[in-house]
Amino acid sequence: MQIGGFQPLTLSDYPGRVAAIVFTQGCNFRCPFCHNGALLDDDGPAETLLDEATVLETLRARKTLLDGVVVSGGEPTLQPNLVDFIANLRQLGFLVKLDTNGARPDIVRDLLNRSLLDYVAMDIKAPQAKYAQLAGTNVSFDRIEETVQLLLASETLCEFRTTFVPGLLTKSDLEAIRAGLPHDAKYTVHQFVPDNALDASLRQQGTASVPSIEPQASTNEANTDDHIPHHIDWLSGE
């Protein structure tokens, strides 16, 4: 598996759990607000990729300290041996959380059917009319909706989240996304942090408060320790 980064400890990325994060290399989106640009190319520089066996061995050595592992990216569902990798994590005794953009419902369905996931966080970038703009590429919205429905029908814990990018999204956009989800679905809105945004023009703008769309439905990512965005420069295998 192409592993572009590894964070040995996080207290914020897996709700209620002490975890590590494995960042896969490669993404099928080019979101202008992405802060992990180094993970986008399918084939990262060989010298920056981490050896899968070494990562697994590091996790094995830390399993008494960790509850789970977050598999993030990039976009993990692009990895051809994702099922085997997650199965190895489960064999080590870890809970597994998957972060995904939802564009590959077939992979998510397979993982759910195999009972390999304990938690899934899916990004919903925008309402349908703005999806290509916020994803930075043409996207099959039917596939996005299919993944949403798969997660809602599953017994696996899940959440849906949107990054509020001023100038690209409005409060009405957030309300439209929220209205498309069941009332009891967990939906969080994260504040855009302009540092390291893929679109250099977005780095010049300041942050803006996240509009409140309903009580306790949004999270201010910049000011809440539980939702600190993880940039690839922070990653370390030590």
Secondary structure by P-SEA (a helix, b strand, c coil): ccccccccccccccccccbbbbbbcccccccccccccccccccccccccccaaaaaaaaaaaccccccccccccccccccaaaaaaaaaaaabbbbbbbcccccaaaaaaaaaaccccbbbbbbcccccccccccccccaaaaaaaaaaaaaaccccbbbbbbbbcccccaaaaaaaaaacccccbbbbbbbbcccccccccccbbbbcccccccccccccccccccccccccccccc
